[in-house]
Amino acid sequence: MPGPGACDRGQYGKAPPNGMPVAPGPELSAGSAPKQGNRIASATPPAAEVLTIWTAITSDGFSGDGSMASRAADLAGGGSAATWAETVANAVATSGGKLTFGSNLASALTYVPTTATNICASIRVNASTTASAWYLIAMRTNLVSGSALQLRAVFTNMSVKLGKVINGTATYLSGRHTVTAGDLVQVEKVGSTIKLIINGVTLETVTDSSVTSNAYAGIANSSGGGTLTLDDFKIEFGA
C-alpha cells in the first residue's frame, strides 16, 4: 500500500492531548452552563490541510562505476525498474557510488521516463560543487531543445532556485538558497503549487501552471566543467 514518501510534510490539526484542560471561552466560567440569552461565540475551524501521499516511481543511489547510458536504476530509495538514457554520451557518469561529470564535458540531459504531473524530484548534493550550472529536472515534455517545457531546480555552484523553461525561454520562479554538502534538495509539484524543499523544510512555494504534462525527469548539466558530485536521485508521484 502506498505510504508517505520523502515529500510528505503536511499534518492535520491536532486535538489537545488526553487530560489537558481546554480553556473556557469568554462567555462561560469553568463548570457553568450558558446563561439565558447569552451567545457562545464559535470560531470557524481552519480547513484541514490536504495530505498528499507520495509513492516512489524510481530511484538511484548511483552505485558502482561507469556510464549512465542504459544504466538500470539501482532502486536504492525504492520504486520500480527504470533505465537511464543520455542526450550526449558520457556527459555524466557514476564513480565511487556517486554521480559525477563524465569524460565529455558537454551540455546534456540524463533522464528516465515518467508521465507523473503531481511529482516530487529529489537529489542529494554529496560534496562541494563548483559546476557553473546544473539542473534537477522534475518535468520535461520532450527531448527537443528549444521546444520542451521544463520545471526544474537550477543550481549554480552551491546555491539553488526554482526555474522553468518555456519554448527555449528560461525563467526563475524563486529566490536563491545556499546548499551545503549532504543537503537533500526537492522540487515538488501538486496541481499548480510548486515547492522548493531542502532537508524537509519548504523554503519556497509558488503557483505556476505553465507545465502541465510530463515525459522525462532527471539531471541536466552545462558544459562549463568544474566539480559535481550527486547522490540519492528519486522521483515520486503524489495522490
RAUR-V923203 format. One record per residue. N is the residue number from 1. PSI is psi as a letter, one per 20 degrees, with the letter a starting at -180 (NA if undefined). Layout:
N_PSI ; N_PSI
//
This chain:
1_p ; 2_q ; 3_r ; 4_p ; 5_a ; 6_h ; 7_i ; 8_o ; 9_i ; 10_q ; 11_q ; 12_r ; 13_q ; 14_q ; 15_r ; 16_q ; 17_q ; 18_p ; 19_i ; 20_p ; 21_q ; 22_p ; 23_p ; 24_q ; 25_r ; 26_h ; 27_i ; 28_q ; 29_q ; 30_p ; 31_j ; 32_r ; 33_q ; 34_p ; 35_q ; 36_p ; 37_i ; 38_q ; 39_p ; 40_o ; 41_p ; 42_p ; 43_q ; 44_p ; 45_q ; 46_q ; 47_p ; 48_p ; 49_p ; 50_p ; 51_o ; 52_p ; 53_p ; 54_p ; 55_p ; 56_p ; 57_g ; 58_r ; 59_r ; 60_p ; 61_j ; 62_k ; 63_q ; 64_a ; 65_p ; 66_a ; 67_q ; 68_i ; 69_p ; 70_j ; 71_p ; 72_p ; 73_p ; 74_i ; 75_k ; 76_h ; 77_j ; 78_a ; 79_a ; 80_r ; 81_p ; 82_q ; 83_p ; 84_q ; 85_r ; 86_q ; 87_h ; 88_p ; 89_p ; 90_k ; 91_h ; 92_r ; 93_r ; 94_q ; 95_p ; 96_k ; 97_j ; 98_r ; 99_p ; 100_r ; 101_q ; 102_a ; 103_i ; 104_o ; 105_m ; 106_q ; 107_p ; 108_r ; 109_p ; 110_p ; 111_r ; 112_q ; 113_q ; 114_q ; 115_j ; 116_p ; 117_h ; 118_o ; 119_q ; 120_p ; 121_p ; 122_q ; 123_q ; 124_p ; 125_o ; 126_h ; 127_r ; 128_p ; 129_p ; 130_j ; 131_q ; 132_h ; 133_q ; 134_r ; 135_p ; 136_o ; 137_o ; 138_h ; 139_p ; 140_p ; 141_h ; 142_r ; 143_j ; 144_o ; 145_p ; 146_i ; 147_i ; 148_q ; 149_p ; 150_q ; 151_p ; 152_r ; 153_p ; 154_o ; 155_p ; 156_o ; 157_d ; 158_l ; 159_r ; 160_q ; 161_r ; 162_q ; 163_r ; 164_q ; 165_p ; 166_o ; 167_l ; 168_i ; 169_o ; 170_p ; 171_p ; 172_q ; 173_i ; 174_r ; 175_r ; 176_q ; 177_p ; 178_p ; 179_q ; 180_r ; 181_p ; 182_i ; 183_p ; 184_o ; 185_p ; 186_q ; 187_o ; 188_p ; 189_p ; 190_o ; 191_c ; 192_j ; 193_p ; 194_p ; 195_q ; 196_p ; 197_p ; 198_p ; 199_l ; 200_i ; 201_p ; 202_o ; 203_h ; 204_p ; 205_p ; 206_r ; 207_p ; 208_p ; 209_k ; 210_h ; 211_o ; 212_i ; 213_r ; 214_q ; 215_h ; 216_q ; 217_q ; 218_b ; 219_p ; 220_q ; 221_q ; 222_r ; 223_j ; 224_i ; 225_b ; 226_a ; 227_q ; 228_p ; 229_o ; 230_r ; 231_r ; 232_l ; 233_p ; 234_q ; 235_q ; 236_q ; 237_q ; 238_q ; 239_NA
//
